[in-house]
């Protein structure tokens, strides 16, 4: 009798080759030039899902990039798991900092190097292969499963929420399974039960109607580059506290239990600094590094531009300057409210010597999963069975805005079962994903579906 594990072990090389084929598609959602590549990635998934004979596989068109849906309904009495993932990726730039081509996967020291290897093609593909392994073995698949795989996560999922609101009937489920997070450390499985939200803003400072000679006009005309630097300096105090009035009004304070859980995590601050090439860390006063990085709200400049950038000197007073700012949010902060508070504050502190425009790009709500939820318990059992140790439970500093929307629209909690690492350099050059965790991810996913029957009956 061929078991699921037998099938996975026999097909490891093919699974890797398929993932490499997937990773070679430059499905960059931020660039219109890659529209055809986005569709190729979606078609790749459709083909793989169709090949394992599900009840239904469909490519849904949206006003943006297509959404891949699939389902297998085995038993109306069994639990239904909705697997969410995304097939779009971040731009690979700066290209000169990659040690190998970002869209030609390579393996070095046991890691797969390619854009999207960890975020999120490699991780989400584990569930496709776990399902195949069940259906091609002699074991019956124990639950119902649905897939929703989108191509716009890296641009804020603008068409996903309308899609799930319109298709609640076909997306009905008992839980959502997501693998787009990280384990706490190598060989240390962990389940993420909290995610921060996001408010992403852009500031544009316009001064004179053209660039000016700094010798002729300097001192008489306010410099937009100076102005934006002064505005940014007023956003945070030296102790790391954000100075926007009302910013902390709805922040849910960390409980004693929360802080105790952080203390129990095996965190090496010296190794953390060494990995980042830093001599010292900085953040909000009164909180540990882990608390700052995952359980407290933040404000950071993500991009800053103005003036002459080329080689040599050019004595110019720039006509404009700009900055992009992200704010990570925690329960119970509302991204729309925070965006408005940001706009109001900028308008208050901006001088009348320039024109300042503030634009809200996208955002998402923070999310928390109940630690007593049976889906988390099944995932913990699955991790322990495959990795040989009990998983840790931790919050993560990043944002997956759709998690809160799944809870709001479908009334479904999410199981965040990540197989990557924080050191995987997602969104950065040399993104990687451990090959062993790609394989262990497939096995853990399969075990999770099995364990669900112990808790759901």
N, C-alpha and C positions, 0 to 999 in steps of 0.2 A: 504493500500500500504506500503510494507516494504521498508524503506529507508536504505541508506548505514549506517547511524549513528545507526539506530535500530539494524542492523545486527552486527555491531561492539560491541555494548553494550551487546547483547545477547551472544556473543561468546568470551568475554574477557577471561574467565577461560580457554577455550580450546586454545586460542591463546598463553596464558602464558605457558600452558603445552607443546605445540609444541615447543616454544622457549627453554624451559628447556631440551627437548629431543635433540634439536640442540646443546645446550651448553654442554651437557654431552659428546659430541664427541671431543676427544682431537686432533683436526686437526692442529697440530703444524708443520708449513711448514719448520722450520729450522732444523728439525730432520728427517733423513731417516727412523728412527724407526716408524714414524707415517704415513708412506705412505698409509697404509690401512685405517687409520682414516681420512686422507684427502679425499680418495675416498668415504668413508662412508658419510662424510659431503656433498660432491657434490651430491651423490645419494639421500640424504635426500631432498635437494633442488629440484632436478629433480622430485622426487615423489610428493612434495607439489605443484609444478607448473603444473604437469600433472593432478593433481586432480581437477584443476579449469578450465580444458578444454580450453586451449589456442590453437592458430592456430598451433604453433610449439614449441616443447621443445626438446633440443638436448644437449648431453654431447659431447663436442669437446675435443679430445685428443690433447695434446701437448707433446713436449719433456720433459716437467716437469709435473706439476699438471693439471688436467682437468679444462676446462672452461665450465660453465653452460650458455646456451643461451636459451631464450624463447621470443616469440613475440605474440602479438594480434593486428591485423590490422583491425580497425573498419571502417575507412573512409579515402580514399586517400587524401581528402582535409583537414583533421584535422592535428593538430600538432602531431609529433612523439617524444616521450620521451624515451631516453635510460637510464635505471636505472643501475648504476654500484655499486657493493659492493664486499666484499671479505669474504670468509668463512674460511680462515686460521687464526690462532691466534699465539700470541707470546708464548714462553715457560713460564711456571708458576713459575720457580725458582726465589728467594729462597722459597722453600715450607714451611719452618718453620715459615715464616712471615705471612702466610695465617691464618685467623681465622676460615676458613672452607675449605673444599676440593675445589680446583679450578675448578674441572670438575664435581662437584655435586652441582648444583645451590641451593642457599638458599636465603630467603628473611629476611632482618633485617631492621627495621625502614623504611619500604617501598622501600628498594633498593634490586635489584637482584645482588647477589654476585656470580661471576663466571668469569673465563677467557673467554674473547670474548663477555661478556654481553654488553659492550659499543662499543668495537672495534673488529669486526664490525658486529657480528652476530645479536645482538639485534636491532641495528639501521637499518641495511639493510633489516631485516625481516619485518619491518613495512610496506614496500612497497609491499611485497608479500601479506600480509594480507589486505592491502588497496585495492589491485586489486581484491582479492577474495571477499571482502565485496561488491564491486560494482557488480561483476558478479553473486553473489548469492542473490542480492537484486532485487527490481523491477525497478531499475534505469539503464539507458543505460550508458555504459562507454564512456566518451566524447572525448577521444583522442586515438591515437595509442601508444602502449607501447612495449618496448623491454627490456630484462634483459641481462646483462653480469656480471656474478658472478665468480670471480677467486679465486684460492687457493694459490697464490704466492705473495700477496701484502707485507707480512711481510719479504720477502727476495728480495724486489726490483722489483717484477713483470717482471722477465727476459723474459717470453714468451708472455706477453700480448701485447706489442707493435707490434711484428711480427704478432700476431693474428689479431689485428685491421687493420693493413696494408693489410693483405691478404684478409680480409673479409669486406672491406669497403662497399660492396654492401648490405649485410644483416644488417650492423650496421648503415646505413644512418639514420640520425635523425635531429631534430631541436634543441635539447638540451640534455644535460646529467644531470641526477638527482643523487646526491650523498649524502648519510647521513653517513659520517665518520668524522664529526667535532663536535665541542661543542658549546652549547649556551653560551652566555657571563656570565650568572649567573642563579641560580635556578629561575624558573618561569619567566625568562627574555629571550624570544625568540630572536634569532639573526641569521643573514645570513652572512656567510663568503664569502667575495668577493675577497680575496687574500690569497695565500698560498706561503710559502717559498720553495725554491728548496733545493737540498741536494747534497753534495759531501762527500762520506764516504771513509776514507782511513785507512790503517794499516801500522805501522812502525815496522820493526824488526831490532834490533841491535845485531850483533854477534861479540863477542870478542874472547877470547882464545878457544882452541879446547875442553875444559872441564871446569867444575867448579873448582875453585882454593881455596886453604887455604888462608884466608885473612891475616893471620899473616905472611905467607911465601912470598906471592906475592903482598899483598896490598901496594900501593905506587909505584910499578914498572910496573904494568899492568893496563891499563885503564879499569874501571869497566863499563860494559854495562848498569847497572842500573843507575849509576851516569850520564852516557852519555845521556840516554834517558830523564832523568830529566832535564838536561841542555838544550837539544833540545826543550823540551816542554816549558821551561821557556822563550825561545826566540821567541815563536810563538805569544805572545800577550804582549803589554805594560801594565803598571800598570793602565793606564786610560781605559783599555778595548779595545784599538785599536789593530787590527790584523796587525802584522808586515810583512806579506808576501808581497814582492814587486808586485805591480800591482793588488792586491786583490780588491781594491775599484774602479778600473778604470771604470767599466761599471755599477756601482750602480746608479740606478735612485733615486735622492734625493727626500725626502718627501716634498710635496708642502705645502703651507699654509693651503689649504683646508684639506689635509690629517691630518695635525697636529691639526687642529681645530676639526676634527671628533674624534680624539683620546681624546681630552680634554672633549668632551661631553659624553664620555662613563662613566657609574657610577662605577668607580674603587676605591676601598678602599685599599690603600697600607698597612695600619696597619693590616687589616684583612688578606691580602695576606701573610704578613710575619708571622703572628700568625699561619695560616694554615700550613705553611712550617716549623714552629718551628725555625725561624731565627730572629736574632736581627737586622740584617742589610742586605741590598741588594747590588749587585755590577753589573756593566755593563759599556757599552761604554759611555764615558763622553759626555754630551750635549744632551742626550735623556732620555725620561721618561721610566719608567719600561715597560709600555705597548708597546711603540715604540721599545724598545730593544728586547722584547719577540716576536714580530710579524712582524716588518717592517724593521729591520736592520739585516745585515748578522752577523753570529756568528761563533765561533770556540770553540769546547769543546772536551776534552778527555772523551771517553766513556768507555774505559777499559785500564788497566795498570797492567803489570805483570812482575815479575822477582824474581829470588832467592828463598830462603827458606821461606815457608809459614806455616809450621806446628808448633805445640806447642813447646815451649822452644827455645833455641838458637842453631844456627849452623853457625860457623864463615866461611862463604863461600863468595867467590867473584864469582858471577854468570857468566856463559858463554854467556848468552843472556838475552835480555829484549825486551818487546814489548808494543805497545800501539795502540789503535784504536781511531780515531779522526773523528768527524763529523763536517761539516761546513754547516750551513743553509744559503741559498742564497736568494737574492731578485732580482726583475727586475732591470737590464737586465743582470745579471750574468749568464755565461754559465758554467755548472758543469764540462764539459770536460776541459775547459780552467783553471778553478780554481784548478782542480785536478793536472794539469800539473804544474801550478805555485807552488802548495804545494810541489810536487816532486822536482822541481828545487831548491826551497828554502832549503829544508831539505838536499839535496846533497851539497848545498853551505856551510851550517853551520855545517855539520857533520865532526868530526875530522877524520884524516887518521889512527887513532889507532884502529878503529873498522870498520866493514862492515855494512852499513845501507841499507836495502831494503825497498822500499816504494811501496805498492800495492793499487791500486784503486779497491774498491769493487763495489759500485753502486752509482747512483746519479739520480737526476731528476731536471727538470727545474721549476723555480717559475711560478706562474700563477695568472692572474688578470681577473676578470669578469667585464664587462662594467656595471656600476650601472644603466644605462638606459635600460638594456636588459629586455624584457617583461617577460621572465621566472622568473627573480628576483622579478618583481612586482607581479606576480601571487603567488609566494611563500610568499611574505610579506603579501598579503591579506589572504592567508591560515593560516599563523601563527596568525594573528590578530583575525581571526574568531574563532580559537580553544583556543588560550591562553588569548584572551581578551585584548591584548595590541599590539601596533605597535612594530615590531621587530627592533632591532638595526642592523647596518651594521658594520662589523669589519673584519680586517685581522686576520689570525691565524698563529702562529709561526711554526706549523708542516708542513709536506710535504705530498702531494699526487701526486707523479710524473706523474701519468697517466692523470691528469687534463690537463696539457700542451700538452700531446700527443693527447688527444681527440680534442683539439683545432687545433693542427697542421694537424692531419691526416683526421679527419672528419669535420673540420671547424665548430665545435659545441662548444658553450660556456657551462659552467657547472653551475648548481644551487646547491650550497653547503648548504643543509638544515639539520643541525645537531640537534640532540635531547639529546646528552650527555652533560656532564659538564667537565670542566678541572679537577675537583676534583674526577673524576671517577677512577683515578689510573690506566689508561690504561698502559700496559707494566709493571705494578708493582703488588706487592701482593695486594690482596683484591680489585681487579677490580670490579666495580659496575655500575649499570644502574638503574635509578629510574623507578619503575614499572609504575608510573603514566605517565612518559614520553614515555614509550613503547606504552601505550594506546593512549596518545595524539599524538604520532608520526604517528600512523596508521590513526587517524582522520585528521591530518594535511596533510598527503600524499594524502588521498582521496580528501580533499578540494582543494589541489593544482591542481589536474587533472581537477576538475570542474572549477576552476578559470581561467585556461589556455584558456578556450573558450571565456572569456571576452576580452582577449587581442589578440588572434590569429584569431578570427572570427569563 
